[in-house]
């Protein structure tokens, strides 16, 4: 399924996400096509504070890293406060951490992220 139409990014022409579930990890691969010299950001959300350490992101005991052979990239995090719980529709305030994994001018149009327990 091509998810590119779900985003309001006119340069994004194609986005297909694949999941490979392994015994102790999940590998997410985004295949995309972007017009021009743009970067591509894949974003994950956590309610536990992430730590960027030695080329990977650690959330609780879970390690997140991207395949640097496919693209040069960087990690960053953002802190947001949310106030609505979608399951119960209650308004409890909570902190959410956005984990940004940015592929800088990827030549192959691919970003591979490994999430390992």
Beta strands, then each sheet from edge to edge (+ up, - down):
strand 1: 12-21
strand 2: 25-34
strand 3: 40-46
strand 4: 51-53
strand 5: 56-59
strand 6: 62-66
strand 7: 72-82
strand 8: 94-104
strand 9: 110-116
sheet 1: 1+ 2- 9+ 6- 5+ 4-
sheet 2: 3+ 8- 7+
end
